[in-house]
Amino acid sequence: MPFRYFVKQLLLPPGILLLLLALAWWFRRSRPRLAAVCFTLGFGGFLLMSLPVVVQWSAKLLEREPPLAREEWATLAQRADAIVVLGSGRERGDLAWGADQPTGVGLERERYAARLAKASGLPILTTGGLHYGTPPSEAKLMADSLLDDFGVSVRWQEERSRTTWENAQFSAQMLLPAGVKRVVVVTQAWHMPRAVWSFEAAGFEVVAAPVGFLGTDNARPLGGWMPEFKSIWQSGQLLNEAVGQVGYSLFYR
């Protein structure tokens, strides 16, 4: 595992929040005021992350690209040369399938890309390298799923990338020499601004095709002020993306 993986897991929730709670317990007698601060930050962080309304508000800040209107799907071939679907990890060794599978987020992207491809006739590239260093690549998992589950074949598979920046750079190495300069990028709505920025920096004209919006009415009881476990995971994804956007603005200029 890369060192940056451990640093990331420690510095971002839930790692940092668990660390704060551990420090609160450690200092509960020797430094009670510091322990109280650590407990408040740790517990308060978990509470905020568990609220659907916080997910909704946070997502609105990140989801800056509008959705494609359905009437635009059939005319995408006039604006783009290919569809690029970004990888999102894998589910390891699913016993029901006897093999690794795309994540639920990945399937959501695949489904949308398949609809766009069928409506527009555009070819698809899947992008995503080895997860945990073992084959098959995310790109191949998605390509196989697109064919088996949605009846759509994939023309290109970019199998080396580990980050959004590499998604764009390695896709460019495959597509630009083939004359593909305009791409429809499919990824989560909250991830789309960083994806668009990366692909434009790689030399593409980008048509954003975001999916999986979280900044809409959460439709939960009490307006989303009741804690739920799913929101903790979603909040973690949004916070990771916010940190990623800041990092990209600093290191990839």
C-alpha positions in Angstrom: 0.0 0.0 0.0 1.3 3.5 -0.8 2.3 5.7 2.2 -0.1 8.3 1.0 -3.0 5.9 1.6 -2.2 5.6 5.3 -1.7 9.3 5.7 -5.0 9.9 3.9 -6.9 7.4 6.1 -5.4 9.0 9.3 -6.0 12.7 8.4 -9.5 12.3 6.9 -12.7 11.1 8.7 -13.3 8.7 10.2 -9.6 8.3 11.1 -9.0 11.8 12.4 -12.3 11.7 14.4 -11.4 8.4 16.0 -7.9 9.8 16.8 -9.6 12.8 18.5 -11.8 10.5 20.6 -8.8 8.3 21.5 -6.9 11.5 22.6 -9.9 12.5 24.7 -9.8 9.3 26.6 -6.0 9.5 27.0 -6.0 13.0 28.4 -9.3 12.6 30.4 -7.4 12.8 33.8 -4.1 14.6 33.0 -5.6 17.4 30.8 -9.4 17.4 31.2 -9.9 20.6 29.2 -8.0 19.3 26.2 -9.8 16.0 26.5 -13.1 17.9 26.4 -12.1 19.7 23.3 -11.0 16.5 21.6 -14.2 14.7 22.6 -16.3 17.6 21.3 -14.6 17.8 18.0 -14.5 14.0 17.5 -18.1 13.3 18.6 -19.4 16.5 16.9 -17.7 15.6 13.7 -19.3 12.2 13.6 -22.7 13.7 14.4 -22.5 16.3 11.6 -21.3 13.7 9.1 -24.3 11.5 10.0 -26.9 14.1 9.1 -28.5 13.8 5.6 -29.1 17.6 5.6 -25.3 18.2 6.0 -24.7 15.8 3.0 -27.2 17.8 1.0 -25.7 21.2 1.8 -22.2 20.0 1.3 -22.9 18.4 -2.0 -24.5 21.6 -3.3 -21.1 23.3 -2.9 -19.3 20.7 -4.9 -22.0 19.8 -7.6 -21.3 22.8 -9.9 -21.9 21.1 -13.3 -25.6 20.8 -14.3 -27.1 17.5 -15.5 -27.4 16.7 -19.2 -31.0 17.1 -20.3 -32.5 13.9 -21.8 -33.1 15.7 -25.1 -29.4 16.3 -25.3 -28.4 12.6 -25.2 -29.2 11.9 -28.9 -27.2 14.9 -30.1 -24.0 14.2 -28.1 -22.3 13.0 -31.2 -22.4 16.6 -32.5 -20.5 17.8 -29.5 -18.1 14.9 -28.7 -16.2 12.0 -30.1 -16.2 9.5 -27.3 -17.6 8.8 -23.8 -15.1 8.4 -20.9 -16.3 6.6 -17.8 -14.2 7.1 -14.7 -13.4 4.2 -12.4 -14.5 4.1 -8.7 -12.8 1.1 -7.1 -14.1 -2.4 -6.8 -15.9 -4.8 -4.6 -13.3 -7.5 -3.8 -14.1 -11.2 -4.4 -17.9 -11.0 -4.3 -18.9 -14.6 -3.5 -22.1 -14.3 -5.5 -20.1 -13.7 -8.6 -16.9 -15.5 -7.7 -14.9 -12.5 -8.8 -14.3 -8.8 -8.2 -17.1 -6.5 -9.3 -17.5 -2.8 -9.9 -18.7 -0.8 -6.9 -22.3 0.5 -6.7 -21.0 4.0 -7.6 -19.3 2.4 -10.6 -22.4 0.6 -11.8 -24.3 3.9 -11.5 -21.8 5.5 -13.8 -21.9 2.5 -16.2 -25.6 2.6 -16.4 -25.6 6.3 -17.3 -22.8 5.9 -19.8 -24.6 2.9 -21.5 -27.8 5.1 -21.9 -25.7 7.9 -23.4 -23.9 5.5 -25.7 -27.1 3.9 -27.0 -28.7 7.3 -27.5 -25.7 8.9 -29.3 -23.8 6.0 -30.9 -20.6 7.3 -29.3 -17.8 4.8 -28.4 -16.8 4.3 -24.8 -13.4 4.4 -23.0 -13.3 3.0 -19.4 -10.5 4.3 -17.2 -9.0 2.9 -14.0 -6.0 0.9 -13.1 -5.2 -1.9 -10.6 -6.9 -1.6 -7.2 -4.6 -2.8 -4.4 -2.1 -3.7 -7.1 -3.9 -6.9 -8.3 -5.7 -7.5 -11.7 -8.1 -7.1 -13.2 -8.1 -3.4 -13.7 -11.0 -1.2 -12.8 -11.3 -0.4 -16.6 -11.7 -4.0 -17.4 -14.2 -4.7 -14.7 -16.3 -1.9 -16.0 -15.9 -2.9 -19.6 -17.0 -6.5 -18.8 -19.9 -5.2 -16.9 -21.0 -2.7 -19.6 -21.1 -5.6 -22.1 -22.6 -8.3 -19.8 -25.1 -6.1 -17.9 -25.9 -3.3 -20.3 -25.2 -4.8 -23.8 -22.7 -2.0 -24.6 -19.1 -2.8 -25.9 -16.2 -0.7 -24.9 -13.7 0.4 -27.5 -10.8 1.5 -25.3 -9.6 0.4 -21.8 -7.1 2.7 -19.9 -5.7 0.4 -17.2 -2.9 2.3 -15.6 -4.4 5.2 -13.7 -4.8 5.5 -10.0 -6.1 9.1 -9.6 -8.4 11.5 -11.5 -5.4 13.3 -12.9 -4.0 10.1 -14.2 -7.4 9.1 -15.6 -7.2 12.2 -17.8 -3.5 12.0 -18.7 -3.5 8.3 -19.6 -6.8 8.6 -21.5 -5.2 11.5 -23.5 -2.3 9.2 -24.5 -4.8 6.8 -26.0 -7.4 9.1 -27.4 -5.7 12.2 -28.7 -3.5 10.3 -31.2 -6.7 8.6 -32.5 -8.2 12.1 -33.2 -10.5 12.0 -30.2 -10.4 15.5 -28.7 -13.9 16.0 -27.4 -15.1 13.7 -24.7 -18.2 13.2 -22.6 -17.0 12.5 -19.1 -19.2 10.4 -16.8 -18.6 10.5 -13.1 -20.4 11.5 -9.8 -21.8 15.0 -9.8 -19.7 16.0 -6.7 -16.6 14.7 -8.5 -17.3 16.3 -11.8 -15.6 19.7 -11.3 -12.2 18.0 -10.6 -12.7 15.6 -13.5 -13.5 18.4 -15.9 -10.5 20.4 -14.8 -8.2 17.4 -15.2 -9.5 16.4 -18.6 -9.3 20.0 -19.9 -5.7 20.2 -18.6 -4.9 17.0 -20.6 -6.0 18.7 -23.8 -9.7 17.7 -24.2 -12.8 19.6 -24.8 -15.2 18.3 -22.2 -18.9 17.7 -22.1 -19.8 17.0 -18.4 -22.3 14.2 -17.8 -22.7 14.1 -14.0 -24.7 11.4 -12.3 -25.6 10.6 -8.7 -26.5 14.0 -7.4 -26.6 14.3 -3.6 -27.4 18.0 -3.3 -31.1 17.5 -4.0 -34.0 17.2 -1.4 -32.9 14.4 0.9 -36.5 13.3 1.4 -35.6 12.1 4.9 -37.8 12.4 8.1 -37.5 15.8 9.8 -35.8 17.2 6.7 -32.7 15.1 7.2 -31.9 16.1 10.8 -32.0 12.5 12.0 -28.6 10.8 12.0 -28.1 7.8 9.7 -25.1 5.6 8.9 -25.3 6.1 5.1 -24.7 9.8 5.5 -21.4 9.2 7.3 -20.1 7.4 4.2 -21.5 10.1 1.8 -20.0 12.8 4.0 -16.6 11.1 3.8 -16.8 11.0 0.0 -17.7 14.7 -0.2 -14.9 15.7 2.3 -12.4 13.6 0.4 -13.4 15.3 -2.8 -13.2 18.8 -1.3 -9.6 18.0 -0.1 -8.9 16.6 -3.6 -10.0 19.8 -5.2 -7.8 21.9 -3.0 -4.8 19.5 -3.6 -5.2 19.6 -7.3 -5.4 23.4 -7.3 -2.0 23.5 -5.4 -0.1 20.7 -7.1 -1.4 20.5 -10.7 -1.2 24.1 -11.9 
